[in-house]
């Protein structure tokens, strides 16, 4: 979208003003977004976005500007404006940008643009029918379909030029169950770094049933008891509790500022011996995977915790400079309008030795959190509060009845130490993660785990 001569001139302006590092992030993206409400298509949007972000480092500062006007004159003027803020002196370089080749781990078959709107709506209606089939209590079903095709190029003052293409496809099903004057919601949102062939990898009707089942069961459930008790958290999206309560505190965005509870704890024990966790953006076609991060660094599998010991943070270039550490390929951003920073990709607890049934049978009394919803976290203290979307009571080693209205309350650093059983049924779930650099696709995951004691908010008997 811009040639080497223009890139050289823009970068040269900033280097002349004393910038220590300059980066151009060029993006073009095609997006489709459909909504189906109670079986009727209510929204069908598609669009194209493009633009460029210009970033410069100077004396422990990061400056950023963006535009969708890619004319040489505009880009040079923006660079000059940033240069005036830097207000230094340096020498421009004549850089020879040679496109670097990267391995593409995320192959696809059907480009979203090659699939008709009719075929996309057929998938949505299949999910709708699945949710409605569960129970007469299901009164409303919302199905959202989303895909995008993103092409990026990164050019920087170290001579790097590298490009990547990212495809994402996702289906989000929300079912509402009503009984008397009460309503409960169920949700399921599978996604992948794939084209439309993604819908051949799972049963769409069953995905709809899953959302409907949660809503129908919870609307008839009793309210959960409150108090301190063992909590078993199921696999797949149960991993959101690690992502939110612990993962964000391992990002250099907060670690470099000293505002993370885990700052300065590399090599120290922060979790129980049975806990190991990784962030891995290299998993083929996983929702949070990329070939390179948004600074052009190849992504990799980062071991965060090994047998309870903190092994690594997630680090981007700018915060890495502050910390005196190298990038871990963890810089991400929503799009060209955001400067990148350290973010999670596919983050999950590794499997342990126990079958889920063993964990349940070894629990005399407690809560089984089969599905978690939204929550809030303070990364500085690690304190969290999560809603349990689908919960069940455990009595005498058996799951006995559904309960609703439960919340999980605690601190990330404490919950890590209190995990005493880890299952062998690792599974990952998909979501969108919001932070300083915008909203990005991220996978969470874990096997079934047991927390020996956790505060459950509910209703006292």
Backbone torsions as a table, in degrees:
resi	resn	phi	psi	omega
1	UNK	NA	-25.6	168.9
2	UNK	-131.7	147.7	-176.9
3	UNK	-88.9	171.6	-177.2
4	UNK	-61.8	-34.7	-179.4
5	UNK	-64.9	-44.7	179.0
6	UNK	-64.4	-44.1	178.4
7	UNK	-58.4	-43.1	179.2
8	UNK	-60.7	-41.1	-176.7
9	UNK	-69.5	-44.0	-179.6
10	UNK	-63.1	-48.0	179.5
11	UNK	-63.8	-39.4	-178.8
12	UNK	-61.8	-37.7	179.1
13	UNK	-60.0	-43.9	-178.1
14	UNK	-72.3	-38.6	177.0
15	UNK	-63.8	-37.1	179.3
16	UNK	-63.1	-31.5	179.3
17	UNK	-86.1	6.1	174.0
18	UNK	101.0	8.0	176.8
19	UNK	-64.2	140.5	179.8
20	UNK	-90.2	-20.9	-179.8
21	UNK	-157.3	139.5	179.8
22	UNK	-133.6	142.0	-178.1
23	UNK	-139.9	138.7	173.3
24	UNK	-114.1	130.4	178.5
25	UNK	-120.1	111.7	-174.7
26	UNK	-110.2	130.3	-173.8
27	UNK	-135.4	142.1	169.6
28	UNK	-134.8	133.2	-173.7
29	UNK	-143.7	135.3	172.1
30	UNK	-110.2	132.8	-174.4
31	UNK	-132.3	142.0	170.8
32	UNK	-125.5	140.9	-178.5
33	UNK	-146.7	113.4	-179.3
34	UNK	-118.3	148.6	174.8
35	UNK	-130.1	132.8	178.4
36	UNK	-118.2	121.3	-179.9
37	UNK	-116.6	118.2	-178.4
38	UNK	49.6	42.8	174.2
39	UNK	85.6	-3.0	-179.1
40	UNK	-113.0	133.3	178.9
41	UNK	-70.7	118.3	-177.9
42	UNK	-108.0	-19.6	-179.8
43	UNK	-149.4	134.9	175.9
44	UNK	-141.6	98.3	-175.8
45	UNK	-115.8	142.2	171.7
46	UNK	-143.4	152.3	-178.3
47	UNK	-167.4	170.9	179.0
48	UNK	-127.6	134.3	173.8
49	UNK	-125.2	150.6	174.8
50	UNK	-154.1	154.4	178.9
51	UNK	174.9	-177.1	-178.4
52	UNK	-140.1	138.8	172.4
53	UNK	-109.5	136.2	-179.5
54	UNK	-117.9	124.0	-177.1
55	UNK	-126.9	142.6	178.5
56	UNK	-138.7	140.8	175.1
57	UNK	-105.0	139.5	174.9
58	UNK	-156.0	118.8	174.5
59	UNK	49.6	56.5	176.3
60	UNK	65.3	20.4	174.9
61	UNK	-118.2	150.2	173.8
62	UNK	-121.5	124.5	179.3
63	UNK	-111.5	141.4	-175.0
64	UNK	-142.4	141.1	174.1
65	UNK	-146.5	156.2	180.0
66	UNK	-144.7	159.9	178.4
67	UNK	-160.5	156.8	170.2
68	UNK	-108.4	14.1	171.3
69	UNK	-98.6	106.3	-174.5
70	UNK	-95.3	17.5	176.8
71	UNK	-67.9	148.3	-178.2
72	UNK	-58.9	-40.2	-176.8
73	UNK	-63.2	-44.1	-179.3
74	UNK	-65.5	-44.6	-178.1
75	UNK	-64.3	-40.4	178.5
76	UNK	-65.8	-39.0	179.6
77	UNK	-66.1	-41.8	177.2
78	UNK	-61.9	-43.3	178.0
79	UNK	-60.8	-39.8	179.6
80	UNK	-66.1	-38.9	178.2
81	UNK	-63.8	-43.3	176.2
82	UNK	-64.1	-38.6	-180.0
83	UNK	-61.3	-35.8	178.6
84	UNK	-65.4	-31.8	176.6
85	UNK	-68.9	-39.4	178.1
86	UNK	-66.1	-46.1	172.7
87	UNK	56.2	50.3	178.4
88	UNK	-131.2	-166.4	179.5
89	UNK	-131.3	140.7	178.1
90	UNK	-159.9	-174.2	-178.5
91	UNK	-116.8	123.1	174.9
92	UNK	-67.9	149.7	179.6
93	UNK	-115.0	150.9	170.8
94	UNK	-99.1	108.3	-172.4
95	UNK	-99.8	143.4	176.3
96	UNK	-104.2	98.5	-176.6
97	UNK	-83.2	115.8	177.0
98	UNK	-116.4	123.6	-176.4
99	UNK	-58.1	122.4	176.8
100	UNK	-86.5	138.3	178.3
101	UNK	-87.6	144.7	177.9
102	UNK	-130.0	153.5	176.9
103	UNK	-79.1	128.8	177.3
104	UNK	-93.1	108.5	-179.1
105	UNK	-89.8	-6.4	-168.5
106	UNK	-120.6	74.8	-176.6
107	UNK	-75.8	152.4	179.1
108	UNK	-137.5	164.3	-177.6
109	UNK	-114.7	-51.3	-174.6
110	UNK	-110.4	107.2	175.3
111	UNK	-62.8	136.7	179.8
112	UNK	-54.1	-35.1	-177.3
113	UNK	-69.1	-17.0	-179.5
114	UNK	-88.9	-4.4	-176.8
115	UNK	-103.0	133.0	-177.4
116	UNK	-71.1	156.3	175.4
117	UNK	-60.1	-35.6	-179.9
118	UNK	-59.6	-42.5	-179.2
119	UNK	-69.4	-34.9	177.9
120	UNK	-67.3	-40.9	179.1
121	UNK	-67.5	-33.5	176.6
122	UNK	-58.7	-42.7	177.7
123	UNK	-62.6	-43.7	-179.1
124	UNK	-62.7	-41.4	-179.9
125	UNK	-68.2	-31.0	176.2
126	UNK	-64.0	-42.1	177.5
127	UNK	-66.6	-40.4	176.9
128	UNK	-58.9	-46.9	-179.6
129	UNK	-62.6	-36.7	177.7
130	UNK	-62.9	-45.5	-179.7
131	UNK	-65.2	-41.6	-178.5
132	UNK	-68.8	-27.2	-175.0
133	UNK	-72.0	-15.9	-172.5
134	UNK	-69.5	-44.2	-172.5
135	UNK	-163.0	152.4	174.3
136	UNK	-70.0	-12.2	178.6
137	UNK	-74.8	-15.2	179.4
138	UNK	-74.6	113.2	-175.4
139	UNK	-105.4	-17.7	179.0
140	UNK	-152.3	140.1	176.2
141	UNK	-133.4	127.1	175.7
142	UNK	-114.2	125.6	177.5
143	UNK	-120.3	123.5	176.5
144	UNK	-111.0	135.2	174.5
145	UNK	-116.5	137.3	-177.7
146	UNK	-143.6	133.4	169.5
147	UNK	-141.9	154.0	170.7
148	UNK	-150.3	154.1	179.5
149	UNK	-125.2	106.8	-174.3
150	UNK	-110.0	129.4	174.4
151	UNK	-118.0	126.9	-178.9
152	UNK	-126.8	152.4	170.2
153	UNK	-134.9	134.4	179.4
154	UNK	-119.1	127.9	178.9
155	UNK	-128.2	134.1	179.4
156	UNK	-138.9	174.6	-173.3
157	UNK	-75.1	-0.4	173.5
158	UNK	-94.9	6.9	178.4
159	UNK	90.4	4.4	-179.4
160	UNK	-73.0	135.5	166.3
161	UNK	-141.2	118.6	-176.4
162	UNK	-147.2	144.7	-177.7
163	UNK	-126.1	155.5	177.9
164	UNK	-149.5	155.7	176.0
165	UNK	-125.6	129.8	-178.5
166	UNK	-124.3	123.4	172.4
167	UNK	-107.4	138.5	176.2
168	UNK	-134.7	138.6	177.1
169	UNK	-137.6	133.3	-177.7
170	UNK	-148.0	147.5	174.6
171	UNK	-122.3	130.6	-178.7
172	UNK	-124.9	120.1	-173.7
173	UNK	-116.4	123.2	177.1
174	UNK	-120.2	122.6	179.1
175	UNK	-115.0	139.1	178.0
176	UNK	-116.9	126.5	176.1
177	UNK	-108.6	138.5	-179.1
178	UNK	-124.1	138.6	177.4
179	UNK	-148.0	118.5	-172.6
180	UNK	57.1	-122.1	-179.9
181	UNK	-104.7	17.2	-176.2
182	UNK	-112.0	149.2	178.4
183	UNK	-133.3	144.9	173.0
184	UNK	-135.0	151.5	-175.3
185	UNK	-117.7	140.0	172.1
186	UNK	-119.0	147.0	-176.8
187	UNK	-141.8	143.6	170.7
188	UNK	-148.4	132.6	-172.8
189	UNK	-139.4	69.6	-179.6
190	UNK	-69.0	144.2	178.5
191	UNK	-154.6	165.5	-179.5
192	UNK	-158.7	162.0	172.6
193	UNK	-86.1	67.2	-176.2
194	UNK	-141.4	171.3	171.6
195	UNK	-86.5	-157.4	-175.9
196	UNK	-66.5	-15.8	176.3
197	UNK	-62.1	-13.6	177.3
198	UNK	-52.3	-33.9	-175.4
199	UNK	-77.3	-1.3	170.4
200	UNK	-93.5	-1.5	-175.8
201	UNK	-97.7	-7.1	177.9
202	UNK	-153.3	167.1	-178.6
203	UNK	-87.9	108.7	-176.0
204	UNK	-65.4	-38.6	178.5
205	UNK	-60.5	-44.0	178.8
206	UNK	-65.7	-34.5	176.7
207	UNK	-61.0	-41.7	176.1
208	UNK	-64.0	-40.6	178.0
209	UNK	-60.9	-36.3	-179.1
210	UNK	-62.0	-45.4	178.4
211	UNK	-64.3	-42.2	-180.0
212	UNK	-65.8	-38.9	-179.0
213	UNK	-63.0	-43.3	179.3
214	UNK	-58.6	-48.8	-177.9
215	UNK	-62.9	-46.4	-176.1
216	UNK	-66.1	-39.2	179.9
217	UNK	-70.2	-40.7	-175.2
218	UNK	-73.1	-31.0	-178.1
219	UNK	-68.9	-21.2	178.4
220	UNK	-99.7	-1.2	-173.9
221	UNK	-80.4	156.2	170.7
222	UNK	-75.9	164.5	177.4
223	UNK	-78.1	144.8	-177.1
224	UNK	-69.7	146.0	174.2
225	UNK	-73.3	156.2	178.7
226	UNK	-104.8	156.3	175.5
227	UNK	137.4	-178.6	176.9
228	UNK	-87.1	130.5	-177.9
229	UNK	-163.8	162.8	171.0
230	UNK	-64.0	142.0	177.6
231	UNK	-129.0	125.4	173.5
232	UNK	-99.4	124.4	-178.8
233	UNK	-109.0	123.8	-175.5
234	UNK	-68.9	168.9	-179.1
235	UNK	-74.3	-170.8	179.9
236	UNK	64.7	-117.1	-172.7
237	UNK	-73.5	-5.1	170.7
238	UNK	-57.8	-23.7	179.1
239	UNK	-65.8	-7.3	178.4
240	UNK	-63.4	-26.4	-179.4
241	UNK	-69.1	-36.2	174.9
242	UNK	-70.6	-43.1	-179.6
243	UNK	-55.9	-49.6	-174.7
244	UNK	-80.3	-48.5	-172.1
245	UNK	-77.7	-23.9	-176.5
246	UNK	-124.9	-43.4	-173.5
247	UNK	-59.7	-45.3	-179.6
248	UNK	-62.7	-32.0	179.6
249	UNK	-75.0	-8.5	176.2
250	UNK	-98.8	-1.3	177.0
251	UNK	-80.9	137.7	-178.1
252	UNK	-61.6	-19.8	176.4
253	UNK	-52.0	-41.8	178.6
254	UNK	-98.5	-31.9	-178.1
255	UNK	-63.2	-43.6	-176.8
256	UNK	-64.2	-27.3	179.3
257	UNK	-84.2	-9.5	-175.6
258	UNK	76.5	15.5	-177.2
259	UNK	-98.8	8.5	178.4
260	UNK	-101.8	144.3	177.4
261	UNK	-64.5	-17.9	-178.4
262	UNK	-102.4	7.5	177.7
263	UNK	-59.7	132.3	176.3
264	UNK	74.5	16.9	-175.9
265	UNK	-112.1	16.4	175.7
266	UNK	-57.4	134.3	-179.7
267	UNK	83.3	-3.3	179.7
268	UNK	-98.4	158.8	179.1
269	UNK	-80.9	119.7	-179.2
270	UNK	-122.6	-3.1	-177.3
271	UNK	-146.1	169.3	176.6
272	UNK	-65.0	156.6	-178.1
273	UNK	-56.4	-29.8	-175.5
274	UNK	-80.2	-0.1	-174.7
275	UNK	-104.3	121.7	168.7
276	UNK	-131.8	141.6	-176.0
277	UNK	-143.4	147.6	-179.9
278	UNK	-134.2	161.6	166.9
279	UNK	-123.1	120.5	-170.7
280	UNK	-135.1	102.3	179.9
281	UNK	-87.7	4.9	-177.3
282	UNK	-96.5	-4.5	-177.6
283	UNK	-62.2	121.8	-175.5
284	UNK	-56.2	125.2	173.5
285	UNK	64.1	13.2	176.2
286	UNK	-71.4	151.5	-173.7
287	UNK	-54.6	-38.7	-177.4
288	UNK	-98.2	9.4	-174.6
289	UNK	-83.9	149.1	170.2
290	UNK	-146.8	159.2	176.9
291	UNK	-76.3	-39.1	176.4
292	UNK	-130.9	157.9	174.8
293	UNK	-83.0	-175.3	-174.2
294	UNK	-84.5	15.0	167.4
295	UNK	-115.8	0.5	178.9
296	UNK	91.5	4.8	177.9
297	UNK	-82.0	132.9	177.2
298	UNK	-57.9	136.9	178.7
299	UNK	-76.5	163.5	-177.7
300	UNK	-155.8	171.4	174.7
301	UNK	-86.4	118.6	-179.3
302	UNK	-108.0	118.1	175.3
303	UNK	-79.7	116.1	-178.2
304	UNK	-88.8	-48.3	-179.5
305	UNK	-131.8	132.3	177.8
306	UNK	-128.3	116.3	-178.2
307	UNK	49.6	42.1	176.3
308	UNK	88.5	-8.5	-175.7
309	UNK	-99.9	132.5	178.8
310	UNK	-71.6	118.6	-175.0
311	UNK	-105.6	-28.8	-174.2
312	UNK	-159.6	153.4	167.0
313	UNK	-100.8	172.8	171.8
314	UNK	-100.7	119.6	-165.3
315	UNK	-127.3	134.1	171.2
316	UNK	-101.5	175.3	-175.2
317	UNK	-62.8	-50.6	-173.1
318	UNK	-65.2	-48.6	179.2
319	UNK	-69.5	-27.5	175.2
320	UNK	-63.1	-37.0	176.6
321	UNK	-62.1	-44.3	179.0
322	UNK	-62.0	-37.0	-174.9
323	UNK	-90.1	-9.7	-175.9
324	UNK	69.7	33.6	-177.8
325	UNK	-132.4	155.3	-179.1
326	UNK	-79.3	156.1	175.3
327	UNK	-63.9	143.3	175.6
328	UNK	-101.7	15.4	-178.7
329	UNK	72.6	34.0	-172.1
330	UNK	-114.9	15.3	179.6
331	UNK	-81.5	126.1	-179.1
332	UNK	-140.1	157.6	178.5
333	UNK	-152.2	155.3	179.1
334	UNK	-65.4	-48.2	179.7
335	UNK	-166.6	-169.2	-173.0
336	UNK	-64.2	-14.7	-178.6
337	UNK	-79.1	-6.7	-176.0
338	UNK	-119.8	138.1	169.2
339	UNK	-73.2	143.3	-177.9
340	UNK	-75.9	156.2	170.4
341	UNK	-152.1	175.5	-175.4
342	UNK	-70.0	130.7	-177.8
343	UNK	-145.1	158.0	174.8
344	UNK	-76.3	161.1	177.0
345	UNK	-121.7	-85.7	171.5
346	UNK	-116.5	105.3	-170.1
347	UNK	-118.6	126.5	-174.1
348	UNK	-157.7	154.7	173.5
349	UNK	-81.8	136.1	-179.0
350	UNK	-76.1	155.1	-176.8
351	UNK	-69.5	155.5	177.0
352	UNK	-116.9	-158.1	-171.1
353	UNK	-93.8	-8.7	-168.5
354	UNK	-97.6	142.4	167.7
355	UNK	-74.4	146.1	179.7
356	UNK	-54.5	-36.5	-179.8
357	UNK	-63.5	-34.2	177.7
358	UNK	-65.6	-41.0	-178.8
359	UNK	-64.2	-42.7	179.4
360	UNK	-67.1	-45.2	-177.3
361	UNK	-67.1	-20.6	178.5
362	UNK	-92.2	11.1	-179.4
363	UNK	-116.9	112.1	-176.4
364	UNK	-67.4	-43.3	-178.6
365	UNK	-153.2	140.6	178.1
366	UNK	169.0	-166.5	-179.5
367	UNK	-114.5	134.8	173.1
368	UNK	-104.2	108.4	179.7
369	UNK	-92.1	96.7	-175.5
370	UNK	-78.9	-31.1	179.5
371	UNK	-146.5	133.0	179.8
372	UNK	-104.3	149.7	176.8
373	UNK	-108.5	-141.6	-177.0
374	UNK	-78.1	166.6	179.6
375	UNK	-164.9	-179.5	177.2
376	UNK	-134.2	147.3	-176.0
377	UNK	-140.7	140.6	170.5
378	UNK	-104.5	108.1	-175.1
379	UNK	-67.0	-23.4	179.6
380	UNK	-70.9	-37.8	-178.7
381	UNK	-106.4	-19.1	-176.9
382	UNK	81.9	3.2	-179.1
383	UNK	-71.0	136.4	-177.0
384	UNK	-137.5	163.1	177.0
385	UNK	-147.5	113.6	-176.9
386	UNK	-121.3	138.8	173.4
387	UNK	-83.4	138.8	174.1
388	UNK	-92.9	112.6	-178.4
389	UNK	-72.9	-38.0	179.3
390	UNK	-137.2	116.6	-176.9
391	UNK	-132.1	156.9	179.5
392	UNK	-141.1	150.1	176.9
393	UNK	-86.0	139.5	173.8
394	UNK	-108.4	126.4	178.4
395	UNK	-136.3	125.0	179.1
396	UNK	53.3	43.4	174.5
397	UNK	76.5	16.1	-179.8
398	UNK	-134.8	146.4	171.2
399	UNK	-77.4	122.5	-172.4
400	UNK	-108.2	-46.5	-176.1
401	UNK	-154.9	152.6	177.7
402	UNK	-72.7	145.2	176.0
403	UNK	-135.5	148.2	-177.5
404	UNK	-126.7	170.0	176.5
405	UNK	78.5	11.9	-178.6
406	UNK	-81.9	147.0	171.1
407	UNK	-130.3	148.2	177.0
408	UNK	-105.1	125.8	-173.9
409	UNK	-125.7	130.7	179.1
410	UNK	177.2	-160.1	177.3
411	UNK	-125.5	138.1	-178.3
412	UNK	-56.9	-42.4	-178.4
413	UNK	-65.7	-30.1	179.6
414	UNK	-79.5	-40.6	-178.2
415	UNK	-64.0	-35.3	178.7
416	UNK	-61.5	-38.0	-179.5
417	UNK	-75.1	-21.6	-174.4
418	UNK	-100.2	5.1	172.7
419	UNK	-74.8	117.3	-175.7
420	UNK	-117.6	-7.5	174.1
421	UNK	-142.7	133.8	-179.4
422	UNK	-126.3	127.1	-176.2
423	UNK	-80.0	177.8	-178.2
424	UNK	-108.9	17.5	-171.7
425	UNK	-113.2	50.0	-178.7
426	UNK	-54.4	133.1	174.9
427	UNK	-151.0	148.7	-177.1
428	UNK	-115.3	151.3	176.4
429	UNK	-126.6	162.7	-172.5
430	UNK	-111.2	147.3	177.6
431	UNK	-161.5	-178.1	175.8
432	UNK	-115.4	132.4	-176.5
433	UNK	-111.5	127.4	179.1
434	UNK	-106.4	136.4	177.2
435	UNK	-161.5	-157.8	-171.9
436	UNK	-59.5	-31.7	-177.9
437	UNK	-103.0	26.3	172.9
438	UNK	96.5	-163.2	-174.5
439	UNK	-100.8	123.4	-176.1
440	UNK	-132.6	153.5	174.9
441	UNK	-68.3	133.0	179.2
442	UNK	-146.3	140.4	174.4
443	UNK	-101.0	143.1	172.5
444	UNK	-118.9	160.5	179.1
445	UNK	-176.6	163.3	176.8
446	UNK	-176.4	163.7	163.4
447	UNK	-80.9	177.6	172.0
448	UNK	-61.8	131.7	178.0
449	UNK	-128.5	155.9	172.6
450	UNK	-117.3	129.9	171.6
451	UNK	-99.8	122.0	-170.6
452	UNK	-61.0	-31.0	178.8
453	UNK	-157.3	130.9	-177.3
454	UNK	-151.7	147.0	177.1
455	UNK	-78.6	124.8	177.6
456	UNK	-109.8	121.4	174.1
457	UNK	-86.4	132.2	-179.2
458	UNK	-166.5	-137.4	177.3
459	UNK	-126.3	127.5	176.5
460	UNK	-65.0	142.6	179.0
461	UNK	-68.6	NA	NA
